[in-house]
Amino acid sequence: MSRQIYNQTITEDEVISLAGKYISVPQNTHTGPDGESVNAWFTGQIAGYEKAVISFDYVNGKFMSDPLVFINLLMTDGAGWVLSKEELEIQIITKEEFDNTLAEHLANQAIDK
């Protein structure tokens, strides 16, 4: 049985404690400069993380007085996922739950083809 651990925000210390764990992220919503929202859900085992501190506003072409800080989870399959500051839900899951989720996803992909 999975258990929800984070909703909306997560600190760097909390991310550090997730290394090696399997997670499911059903909500990871990002809004682009055009206003379109996309939920970039993912699941897998966490290998580590990156922290990005960005002081330049690419939309307006100016530097900001308060930089934006983003956390990017690095997964054992080589993927990297930026965590949302808008809508975020992270659940710690078991390896068995991960395997079941992966099998369901692959089966759905086969049906869609």
C-alpha positions as CSV (number, residue, x, y, z in Angstrom):
1,M,0.0,0.0,0.0
2,S,1.4,3.4,-1.0
3,R,1.3,6.4,1.4
4,Q,1.3,10.0,0.4
5,I,4.1,12.0,1.9
6,Y,4.2,15.4,0.2
7,N,1.6,17.6,-1.2
8,Q,2.4,20.9,-2.9
9,T,5.9,21.6,-1.5
10,I,9.0,19.6,-0.7
11,T,12.2,20.8,0.9
12,E,15.7,19.8,-0.2
13,D,16.2,17.9,3.1
14,E,13.1,15.9,2.4
15,V,14.3,15.1,-1.2
16,I,17.6,13.9,0.2
17,S,15.7,11.3,2.4
18,L,14.0,9.9,-0.7
19,A,17.2,8.6,-2.4
20,G,16.9,4.9,-3.2
21,K,13.1,4.8,-2.6
22,Y,10.4,4.1,-5.2
23,I,8.0,6.9,-5.7
24,S,4.8,7.6,-7.6
25,V,4.1,11.2,-8.6
26,P,0.5,11.4,-9.9
27,Q,0.4,15.2,-9.8
28,N,3.3,17.3,-11.0
29,T,1.7,20.2,-12.8
30,H,3.7,22.8,-14.7
31,T,2.4,26.0,-16.5
32,G,4.3,27.3,-19.4
33,P,4.8,30.9,-20.5
34,D,1.8,30.5,-22.8
35,G,-0.4,29.6,-19.8
36,E,-0.9,26.0,-20.8
37,S,-0.8,23.6,-17.8
38,V,0.6,20.1,-18.2
39,N,0.7,17.3,-15.6
40,A,4.1,15.5,-16.0
41,W,3.4,12.4,-13.9
42,F,6.1,9.8,-13.3
43,T,7.1,6.9,-11.2
44,G,10.4,5.1,-10.4
45,Q,13.3,4.8,-8.1
46,I,15.2,7.9,-7.1
47,A,19.0,8.0,-7.8
48,G,19.5,11.6,-6.6
49,Y,18.6,15.1,-7.3
50,E,19.8,18.4,-8.8
51,K,19.0,21.9,-7.6
52,A,18.8,24.8,-10.0
53,V,18.9,28.4,-8.9
54,I,17.8,30.7,-11.8
55,S,18.1,34.5,-11.5
56,F,17.3,35.4,-15.1
57,D,13.6,35.8,-16.3
58,Y,13.8,34.4,-19.8
59,V,10.3,35.6,-20.7
60,N,11.0,39.3,-19.8
61,G,14.7,39.2,-20.5
62,K,15.6,40.7,-17.1
63,F,17.4,39.5,-14.0
64,M,15.1,38.9,-10.9
65,S,15.9,40.1,-7.4
66,D,14.5,36.8,-6.0
67,P,15.9,33.8,-7.9
68,L,13.7,30.8,-8.7
69,V,14.8,27.5,-7.1
70,F,13.9,24.2,-8.8
71,I,14.5,20.6,-7.7
72,N,15.0,18.0,-10.4
73,L,14.7,14.4,-9.3
74,L,17.1,12.0,-11.0
75,M,15.8,8.5,-11.5
76,T,17.7,5.2,-11.8
77,D,16.4,4.8,-15.4
78,G,18.3,8.0,-16.4
79,A,15.3,10.3,-16.5
80,G,15.2,13.6,-14.7
81,W,11.9,15.3,-13.6
82,V,11.5,18.9,-12.4
83,L,9.2,19.1,-9.4
84,S,6.3,21.5,-9.7
85,K,5.8,24.4,-7.3
86,E,2.1,24.6,-8.4
87,E,0.6,21.1,-7.8
88,L,2.7,18.3,-6.5
89,E,1.8,15.0,-4.9
90,I,4.6,12.4,-4.1
91,Q,3.9,9.0,-2.8
92,I,6.4,6.5,-1.5
93,I,5.5,3.1,-2.9
94,T,6.9,-0.5,-2.7
95,K,8.9,-2.2,-5.5
96,E,5.9,-4.4,-6.1
97,E,3.6,-1.4,-6.5
98,F,6.1,0.1,-9.0
99,D,6.3,-3.1,-11.0
100,N,2.5,-3.3,-11.1
101,T,2.3,0.4,-12.3
102,L,4.9,-0.2,-14.9
103,A,3.2,-3.3,-16.2
104,E,-0.2,-1.5,-16.4
105,H,1.4,1.4,-18.2
106,L,3.1,-0.9,-20.8
107,A,-0.1,-2.8,-21.3
108,N,-2.0,0.5,-22.0
109,Q,0.7,1.6,-24.4
110,A,0.3,-1.7,-26.3
111,I,-3.5,-1.2,-26.5
112,D,-3.0,2.3,-27.8
113,K,-0.9,1.1,-30.7
